[in-house]
Every structure is written in C-alpha cells, then in structure tokens.
Amino acid sequence: MKNVVFGAVSAAALMSANAVVAEPQAEVLHWWTSGGEAKSVAVLQQEFADNGGTWTDMPVAGGGGDAAMSALRARVLAGNAPTAVQLKGPAIQEWYEEGVLADISAVAEAEGWADVLPASIAGHMMCEGTWCAAPVNVHRVDWIWANADVLEANGIAMPTTWDEFNAAAEKLQAAGIIPLAHGGQAWQDATVFEAVALGILGPDGFRKAFVELDEATLTSDEMIAVFDQMRTLRGYVDPNFPGRDWNLATAMVMNGEAAFQIMGDWAKGEFLAAGKAPGEDFLCASVPGEGFLYNVDSFAMFDVEGEDNQAGQALLAKLIVGPSFQKVFNLNKGSIPARVDVALDEFDSCAHLSAKDMTASSEGGSLLPSYAHGMALRGAQSGAITDVVTSHFNSDMSSEEAVKQLATAIANSL
Ligand code: BGC
C-alpha cells in the first residue's frame, strides 16, 4: 500500500520563518455552491490568500456531494487528482486504502490537533494511525426547520412527536400551505429517512440498523413504522418536488410557501445568508426523539507532485483546523466548530442547542454517525440503503416490501 508523506522540505518550509518558502498552491474540489455554502468556502479562500496561497477552485454542484465524488473518481483515474478534496467519513479510509492520500501528520502534530479535537471526530481523520484528513465542522442532520410566521398564523407549535408533526401537517395542508418542503433527490430522501428512523428506532435501534447492519433491526416492526412515516410524509410534499435542490426547498420555507423542512443545519446557512434570524423568522428543533446525528465535513489531501502543491496542502490543513477559520466558517455554514476550544458567544441559539445536545448525546451514548451523509458506512452499504429508501418514497411500495428489499440489498452489498 502506497501512502505518501509530505516532503520534509515543504513541512519544514512552512514551519520556519527563515526558510525559503514554497508558494503554496491548491486546487480544491468541493460541493459548496449554494448561497450559504459559497459564503462559507469564501472564508477559507480568503484565509488561504491572506497567507500567501493561490487557490484554484473546483466546485462541483450537487447537494450531498454525489456529483463531486464522481468527479473525484474521474480525476484520480485519469492520474490527475486535485490537491485537496472535501471528503468525509469512511470514504476517507476507502481512498487511503487505494494509496492516493497524503499523510498530513506533520501538520496535525505541529498544531496539536489531538488536544483540540474530540476523540470521536479525530477517529474519522485517522488512517492506520496517521492523520489523513482535516475536520472543518460538526453538522447536525436531525433538524426540523420552520417558518415562524406560518406556524404562528396557524396556531402550530414546533412538533415534538411524529404524531404532532402529522397533525400540524394536516392542518397546514387544509390551510393551503405546503407542509413539507422537500427536494426529490436520493440523498435528500435519505436525509429525511434517517431523521425519522432516529426518532422511531431510538439511538440503539439506529446504531444496530445503520452502523451494525443488524438484519433483525433492518426488518423489524419499528423499521416498518419508519417506512410508514415516510409514506405519510410523501403526502405532505408538493407535486413539484422531484429533482428540486435542497436550498430551493429551504427558500420555500423562507418565503412561507412551505412550513417545514427536515434537513441538516447547512439549511441554517441559507437562512442566515438571506438575512433571516433564528427564533424570529425561522425556528429550529431537533426531530422528535432522542439522539444526535453528526456529519463532519473534512478535507483530505491527495498525493500530488511539487513543492508548491505540498506547501499548499500543509497550509490548507493548518488553516482549516485553526481557531479563526473554525469560528468564522461555521458562523456562516450553520454548523459548529470541530475544535472544542472555540468560544460560541457569537453563535446563535440553534448552534448552542446543537453544542449542548452533542455533549449530552456523547455522554449518554446517543451520538451517532449520519448514514445519509457518509459518516456511518462505506459507500456500497449506504448506497444500497438509499436505493431502497428512494424507490419506496417514489412508488407505492409497501413498508413490508421495503424492509425485505433493505435486508436483501444490504446482504448483496457486503
Ligand atoms: C455536507 C454539507 C453540505 C450539504 C449540502 C452535506 O453532505 O456535509 O457541508 O452543505 O451536504 O450540500
């Protein structure tokens, strides 16, 4: 297995003020193209430029990153990998096993990452004991977003159970409001599905199903109930949902066309970029049920030639985990910092709730990796689940049939 260590020259050059410094360069592949996302990635571009770096942008539009991952594969197969890539969860280790990642341990050790990152996050950034990715944030996936005025005008409080959610949705529908803003793309279906599953299966059931792939849980009555709730939710989306981008669904909540969206807190980045205030214009609450589904964005550096590129990788890794970037980026992105030592004073109430719930879930054993956002499973398994989820959501497949297909799809993917 080939694994590339940063040239001692470039790492040393970066660390030493007196050395002749290479000119840091990076071609950065990412999928942050919506309003809130673009504002957030601009923070990194600016910091990189302020530190003498030259950034070549390679944005690949498409929420959830499926298109970006296809673009990455094509580039690597062509022997022309980008220098830095937005990559996360087990996909990092999958690429490492292909021998195409650079080792960023020199930066991680010089910057003391082990002391400022929670062990659960650091674990995702390690490949056989070396650092192979730099974490950006913690996004929470299991959120409901709502238009505050729409709820108030209809006498609806933020739902705390799925029954309350369904009752609110019926009332809104009768009033001519779209209850649930949704975009019919497989990853968005999966996002809603895992949020529903967390509530209905509970944290232990979620872990058994989507981390351990336990067949009994995948085919249980509770899993049937999860698909039943998905069928109910399908009745609350408007007819134009197929193919809609997630940020356009967020805009429907913003402008009052729809009441709710079930989406990770990158949706908050959209509200904020549009000048909306949490608690006034929009509301956030975790989905009914216990637990916390985390989704950590990170960057991996690919094995590339040239001192300038390697200096760019080292600089980028250093900035990404640096306290200033972690604060400013996450204020825009809707997430919370991955570092534990960044003060949250300037963050809003949704971020505070996220941080509080994350700590409590971590202590209570209900801090769980998002399967829909590639944190829990390898690509073959998460893809197999999402295929079933999306074909159930977009057909009249029964919930019983869906759990059968789920078990078969998982068995075939192993
Ligand atoms: C990423 C977020 C991104 C979202 C929508 C998620 O998988 O973690 O950073 O904003 O997809 O594209």
Boltz pocket constraint, residues with backbone or C-beta under 6 A from the ligand:
constraints:
  - pocket:
      binder: B
      contacts: [[A, 31], [A, 37], [A, 62], [A, 63], [A, 64], [A, 65], [A, 139], [A, 266], [A, 295], [A, 296], [A, 297], [A, 373]]
      max_distance: 6.0
